[in-house]
């Protein structure tokens, strides 16, 4: 956000010369004076709310520069008390943590319109000068429960089982889609950063809350060549750790019209498929 104020200062009329002048002077106003970090936490369980972080860019041919806007995975905040009260996108990391070191002390209002969560009742918060640690307690549209992953050696498949729980069936009451997502790096999403996105076996529509769901990623399918195939540069088969995640989309009754997904934590399965462990992210800190 720009906070530069231009002041017009008129020189006094000098009687002796009868000459007037004016000049434009830049007000030396303080720049960003606060930093903030924290977590998005499930208001019921206390667990971090994972997201899919995505940005879209617009190229300006006049300035030869890109302007980026969040397409999801962002806290939307508005600083109060300024004429141009524009939305600010505070990007959230995949695991539900965020950091913004270029903000102003002041009063703010938040929105979850770019997150897979209901709007909170209390939207107001305040930042002081210097460092702020601020966690937001939010309610996700749904929760992925008890995700389990295994390797089926005979079928050459990765298999995931899990349940999906609606947070508030009186609001978003339909689980429209679930997906088994995977990537060769730890930033795993569903619409983005998902190398299993073309595998029909890794998706299912209109599931029942509370039912045991099984999804599979076929290692032999051509759609998963970038995940399990041959390295085009070396000609050798990919032998590496892979990262797995479950996504579920709950909507209905006018809620989650952007079709954002809720997520399980991200898990790593070893190159030989023998071990599965949850990825532990570094804490956002200064």
N, C-alpha and C positions, 0 to 999 in steps of 0.2 A: 504494500500500500504506500502511495506517495503522500507525504505529509509536509510539503514545502509550501510556504506561504510567502507570497510576494507583496511587499508594501511599497506604496507610492509615497514618496516624501517630497513635498514642495519646498523649494528654497524660499526663504523670506524675501519680500520685496526690498531691494536696497534703494533707498530714496536717492542717494547721491548719484547712482548710475541709472536709476529707473529701469533696471534690467531684472527680469524674473527668469528663473530656471527651475527645472525639475529633474529628478533622477529616479531610477528604479533601483531598489536596494533589496538584496536577498536576505530574508530574515533568518538568522542563524539558529533555527529551531532544532531541538534535539532530535536525533534519529531514533530508530528502534532501540528501546531501552529495557526490554524484558525478554526472557527466554522461558519456555514452558515445555515440559514433557510429562508423559504419563501413560495410562492404559485405558482401553475400553474394557470394562468389566461387566459380566452378566450380573444384573441386579439381584438375581435369585441364587445363583450358584457361586458367584465370585470368580468364575473362570474368565480368562481373557476371551474376547470376541474376535475371532479371526476374520479377515476380510480378503477381498481380491482388489489389489490396488491397480488402478488403470488411469491413464491419461490420454487425452487427445490433443493434437497440436494443429494450429492454424499458421500457415506461412504468410507473412506480410511481404509482398514484393517491393513495397516502397522502402522498407527498412531492412529487408533481407534478414528477417528474424522470425523465430517461432514464438507463438503465444500458447501456453499450455493450460489446459483446464482438466480438472478431475472428472473422469467418467464413472467413478465409483471408488470406494475405499477412502473416503475423505470425511473428516468433520467439517461441516460448514458453519462458520462463525461470522457474526456481524458485530463490529465495534460500535458502541452506542455513543451518541453525542456529536456526530459529524454529519455534515450535509450529505456527503456521498457515502451513505451507509451501504456499502457493497459487500456481497458475499466474499468471504475468504475461504479457500480450500486448504485445510490442514491435512496433508496426506498421512494416512495411517499405514504402518508397516503390516505385512501379511499376518503377523502374529497378534495384532491388536495394540501395539505400542506406537507412540508418535512422539516427535520432537519438532519444535519450531523455535529457532534461535533469533528470529527477526520479527518481533512483535512489539506492540506498545502497551505499556501499563494502562489499565482502564477497565471499563465495564463492557461485558460482551453478552451476546445471546447465541446459543448454539442450536443447530438443526441436524437431524440425522437423515436428511433427504438423500444423501449419497452414501448411506450405510444400510446394512440389512437389519435395521432395528426400528422399533416404534419410536415416535417422538416422545421425549421425556416430559414429565409434568413441570419440572423445574429446569428452565432453560438458561437462566441467568448465572453468570460467574464473573469473577473479578481477577485481574492479574495485577500484581504489584511490580514495581521496578526490580530488576534483577531476576534471579532464578525462581521459577514456580514449578511445583510438582502437583499435577492435577489429574486424578483418575475420574472417569465418567462412568457411573452406574447406569447401564442401559438394558433394555429388554429385547433380545433378538427375536426375529419372527419364528424361528424354530431352533432346535438343538439336535445335533447328531450325538447319539448315545452309544457307548460301548463299541467303537470301531475296532475291528479285528482284521488282520491281514495275514495271508499265508501264500506259499508257493505250491502250486499243484504241478509236480514234476511230470506226472504221466500225461496230463493234458497240456503242459507247457503254458500255464496260465497263472496270473496273479489273481487271488480271490479276496474279496472284501465282504465282510458281514457287519451289519449295524442296524440300529433303530433310529427313527426320527420322531421327535416329540414337538408338538405345537406349543408355543408359549402361551397363547391366548386363543382358544378355538372360537371365541365369540368375535374375533377380528379376522386375522389371516387364518382361514380354516381349511385350506387345501394344500397338500404337498404336491405341487405340480410336476416337479422334476427332481431326480437325484442323479448323481454322477460320481463315478470312481475316476479321480484325476491323478495324473502322474507326470513327472518331468525328470530330466537328468540333473536338474539343479533344484535348490531348496525353495525357490520362489514358485510355488505351485498354485495356480488358480483353476478356474473352470472355463470361462470364455477366453481367457488369456493364459499363456504359460502352461498349457495342458497338451502334452503330446499324445494323450489318449482320446482326444476330443472327437475323432472320427470313428471310434470303435463303438458300434451299437451295443455290444455286450456290456459296455461300461456305463450304460445309461438306462433309466427306467422312468416312466411317466405315471403320474396319478397313483401314488402309493398310499397305503393306509397308515395313519399314525399308530406307532407301537408295534407294527408287524416287523418280523425279522426280514431284512432285505439282503440279498446276495447279488453282487455284481462282479464281473470278471473282465480282466484285460488279457486278450489273447496275444501271446508273444509271437505267434506265427503269422498274424494278420498283417497284410501290407500296410494297413493304416497305422501300424505301430512300428514301422521301420526305423523311424528316428529315435524310438525309445529302446528297441531291442535289436535293430538290424546291424548292418555292416557299415563301418566308418568309410565314407566315400573317399576320404583323403588317403587312408592307409590300406583299405581293403580288409582290415581285420574286424572281427565281431566286437561290438561294444561290450566291454567288461568294466562295469562301474557301479557305484551305488546309485540307487534311484529313489525318488521322493514321491510319497503317496499322500493322498488327501481325499476326503469325502466332502461333497457339496450337496446341499439340499435347498430347494426354493419353495418357500411357503407364501401363498398370496390368497386373495379373495376378499370380498366385501369392501373393495376399494383400497385395500392395503397392499403395499409393495407392488405398485403399478410399474416400477422400474425393473421388476424381476431380478432383484439382487439375490445372490446365494448366501446362505450361512454355511460355515465350514467347520470341519473337525480340525484338530491340530494337524501339523504336517509330520509325517513319519518317514524314516529312512530305512529302506531294506538293503542289506549288504549285497555286494556284487555277486556273491555265490548264493544269495537268497536264503541264507541260514539264520539271519537275525533281523528283527524289526525293532526299531526304537524310536521314541518320539524325539523330534528335533528340539534342542534347547537353544533358544535364541539369547544373544547378549542383551542385557538390560539397556534400554535407552538411558544414557547418562551423559554428564558433561565431563 
